[in-house]
Amino acid sequence: MLSLRAEQVWLIEADAEARFRAKLREHLAAHFPGACAALDAEQLDAVLDHGLARARAHGFERERELAKYLGLVFAFGRDFDREQAWAARLLAAGASIERLHAVALLNENRALGRV
């Protein structure tokens, strides 16, 4: 039977988190090139740290959920979950990331006069 020591588990988890953060950086750079270009590596890491912590505080854990949440951070601001009434209301009600994302797009389209 395979047995892992605590430090081995920690290394595996740390490696997985580092790979996930690298994928997030690529995803955000592709979808928000201007915002990402305006940040140096340290600033981008700070935004990732804050956004991931907020997402996890709202119960989002899967990589897809976290990536969508970070997209909302870049679109609406790092504290959109507190500063945008629609987001605060949805998150307080336990909305899924899909619901939060859909309402965000609707609000953006309304603000741009598309609907």
C-alpha positions in Angstrom: 0.0 0.0 0.0 1.3 3.4 -0.9 1.8 5.8 2.0 2.7 9.5 1.7 4.3 11.5 4.4 2.8 14.9 5.3 5.6 16.8 3.6 5.1 14.8 0.4 1.4 15.7 0.4 2.3 19.3 1.0 4.7 19.3 -1.9 2.1 17.8 -4.2 -0.5 20.3 -3.2 1.9 23.2 -3.5 2.9 22.0 -7.0 -0.8 21.7 -8.1 -1.5 25.2 -6.8 1.5 26.7 -8.6 0.4 25.0 -11.9 -3.2 26.3 -11.4 -2.0 29.8 -10.7 0.1 29.7 -13.9 -3.0 28.6 -15.9 -4.9 31.4 -14.3 -2.3 34.0 -15.3 -2.5 32.7 -18.9 -6.3 32.8 -18.9 -6.5 36.3 -17.4 -3.8 37.6 -19.8 -5.8 36.2 -22.7 -9.1 37.7 -21.6 -7.9 40.9 -19.8 -4.7 41.8 -21.6 -4.7 45.5 -20.8 -5.4 45.0 -17.1 -2.7 42.2 -16.8 -0.2 44.3 -18.7 -0.7 47.2 -16.3 0.3 44.9 -13.3 3.8 43.7 -12.5 4.2 40.1 -11.3 4.0 41.1 -7.6 0.8 43.1 -8.2 -0.8 40.3 -10.2 0.1 37.8 -7.5 -1.6 40.1 -4.9 -4.8 40.3 -7.0 -4.7 36.5 -7.4 -4.2 36.0 -3.7 -7.0 38.3 -2.8 -9.4 37.0 -5.5 -8.8 33.4 -4.7 -9.3 34.0 -1.0 -12.6 35.8 -1.6 -13.8 33.1 -4.0 -13.0 30.4 -1.5 -14.7 32.4 1.3 -17.8 32.3 -0.8 -17.5 28.5 -1.1 -16.0 28.3 -4.6 -13.4 25.6 -4.8 -13.2 24.0 -8.2 -10.7 25.4 -10.7 -13.4 26.5 -13.1 -15.3 28.3 -10.4 -12.2 30.1 -9.2 -11.2 31.1 -12.8 -14.7 32.5 -13.4 -14.6 34.4 -10.1 -11.2 35.9 -11.0 -12.6 37.0 -14.3 -15.3 38.9 -12.4 -12.6 40.4 -10.3 -10.9 41.7 -13.4 -14.1 42.9 -15.0 -15.7 44.6 -11.9 -12.9 45.2 -9.4 -11.1 43.3 -6.7 -13.9 43.9 -4.2 -16.9 43.6 -6.5 -18.4 41.0 -4.2 -18.8 43.8 -1.6 -19.1 46.9 -3.7 -21.6 45.7 -6.3 -25.1 45.3 -4.7 -26.2 42.7 -7.2 -23.1 40.6 -6.4 -23.4 40.9 -2.7 -27.0 40.0 -2.8 -26.4 36.9 -4.9 -23.4 35.7 -2.9 -25.3 36.2 0.4 -28.0 33.9 -1.1 -25.5 31.3 -2.0 -25.7 31.7 -5.7 -23.6 29.4 -8.0 -20.8 30.9 -10.0 -22.8 30.3 -13.1 -25.7 32.5 -11.8 -23.2 35.1 -10.6 -21.5 35.2 -14.0 -24.8 35.3 -15.9 -26.1 38.3 -13.8 -22.7 40.0 -14.2 -22.9 39.7 -18.0 -26.5 41.0 -18.0 -25.5 44.0 -15.9 -22.6 44.7 -18.1 -24.8 44.5 -21.2 -27.3 46.9 -19.6 -24.6 49.3 -18.7 -23.3 49.3 -22.3 -26.9 49.8 -23.7 -26.9 46.4 -25.4 -30.2 45.3 -23.7 
